[in-house]
Amino acid sequence: MRHWGGSGDYVEGERVFAPPAGSFDPDWVAGLVLDRTGAGVPRRVLADAAQADWTRRTAGAGEDERVRALEEGGLDATTARHVVRAVEDFVTAYGVA
């Protein structure tokens, strides 16, 4: 089936609804980045970056520090910023502390 716009993730199949409130889902964040940017980065790499960013965020790191860490981990600056922004948006939208 062809999808028009976005990655097509979570449109069909078992993951139609959002993750439970209060839980962090790095794969969902990776989907946000792909939908927003069409980044040419594999989804697994983005999910791993989102998990690493979440860990830094919960340890108190600021956004600029988190972007730098993702860049040092191999992401380009633009994608790193998109991952950090997507993590922030996810946390806000789904009530993750």
N, C-alpha and C positions, 0 to 999 in steps of 0.2 A: 504494500500500500504506500502511496506517495503522500507525504505530508507537505503542506504549504505553510511556510513561515516557521521560524523556530526550529528546534531540534526534533520535534515530534515526540519528545519524551513525555511519559505519563499521560499521553492522550488515550492510549489503549492499554489493555492488559491489567496486570494486578496492581500497579501503583497509580491509581487515578486520584486518590486523595492525598492531601498533605501529610507530612509526618506528624506524629502525636505532639501536642503542645508540650513545650519544655524539653524536647529531645533534639539533639543536633544530628543532622544527616548530611555528611560531606558529599555524598553522591547527588543529593538534591541541590546543594550549592553548586556543584560542577555543572548540573543541568542549567542553573540560572546563568552561569557564565557563558555556556554555549549558546543559550537562547539569546542573550543580550549581545554577544560579540561575534559568534560564529568562529571563535578562536580555533586556530589550526593545531590545537594541543589535544592529545588524547584525553578522553573523559577520566580515565583512571589517574592520570597525572594531575588533572585539576582536582579530583576528589582527594588525592593525597595532599595536595597543596592546601586545600580547604581544611583538612584535619589538622595539618601542621599549624595553620594560621589560627584555628580555634584554640589549640593548645597554647600558643603564644598569647592570644587574647585573654584567656582565662588566667594566665600568669601575670597579667597586668601590662603587657606591652602595648604601646601606642600604635596607631595606624601607620605612621611613617616607618617605625622600626619593623613592623610586620611586613610591609612592602619590601624593605631592604632585605629582610631574611628570605623572602620568597625569591627575590632576584638572585641572591647568593646561592639559592637552591636550584637555580637554572631557568626560572621563568623570565621572560622579557618584562620590562618595566610596566608596559600597558596591561599585560595579562595579570601580573602581580597585583596591580591596583584594582583590577576588576574582581579578582578573587577576594581581596580584603573587603571591597565594597559589598560583594554578594554575601559574605559572611555576616557583615553588619546588618544588611537588609534581612537576612534569614533570622538572625537573633531577634530583631525588632518584630518581625511579622509573626514568629512562632513562640514568642515568650520564653526564649532560652536565657537562662541566667548566666 
